[in-house]
Amino acid sequence: EDQVTQSPEALRLQEGESSSLNCSYTVSGLRGLFWYRQDPGKGPEFLFTLYSAGEEKEKERLKATLTKKESFLHITAPKPEDSATYLCAAIYSGSARQLTFGSGTQLTVLP
Amino acid sequence: EAGVAQSPRYKIIEKRQSVAFWCNPISGHATLYWYQQILGQGPKLLIQFQNNGVVDDSQLPKDRFSAERLKGVDSTLKIQPAKLEDSAVYLCASSYNRGRGTQYFGPGTRLLVL
């Protein structure tokens, strides 16, 4: 069964304390790995798409990487405004090429 | 560029009542998706449209849920009759095309069934 699993479920960091979020996937024929940010009461906001192992993308304090089995979202020197739920999702060579989401990591950055 | 619009933003209904949600995708986006997001979980796809045709509705509870996309633009999702377990956020997303196309989400409609 195609699955996307995120860890940890929740993470509390002090401002400036760098860390990484993990997204492991067991899908056959990965066509793309997506990272979204979701603030309370809002829809997911697109961050990155990764298509092949070894690929990296960066945006401000965020850096996403992809291997053959997992993706990491590295957060460097986070600020309180980085607090949100981070979702990863995979598109695979299955029916309809739909997004399969993980349950998310709820990140809290304390001042 | 305007984003995906959804209405209403909040809805409270009694079980067995009916409810409808509306979505207007980003202009020019051919593909439209409806997702259900239960608290603490990631979004789950309910139905996917390509223009005004259904591509995938395998996870749509068809005994109570229906959706349409007239003229390949706006879409409505209906629940009739609603159950307690339908309480969730209903998200609409659109993409320029299928496959690798990035999906952009609307703000969602928060449904509470009492």
Interface residues (C-beta under 8 A of the other chain):
Chain A: V4 R31 G32 F34 Y36 G41 K42 G43 P44 E45 F46 T49 Y51 L87 A89 I91 S95 A96 R97 Q98 L99 F101 G102 S103 G104
Chain B: V4 Y33 G40 Q41 G42 P43 K44 L45 Q48 V55 D56 S58 L91 A93 R98 G99 R100 T102 Q103 Y104 F105 G106 P107 G108 R110
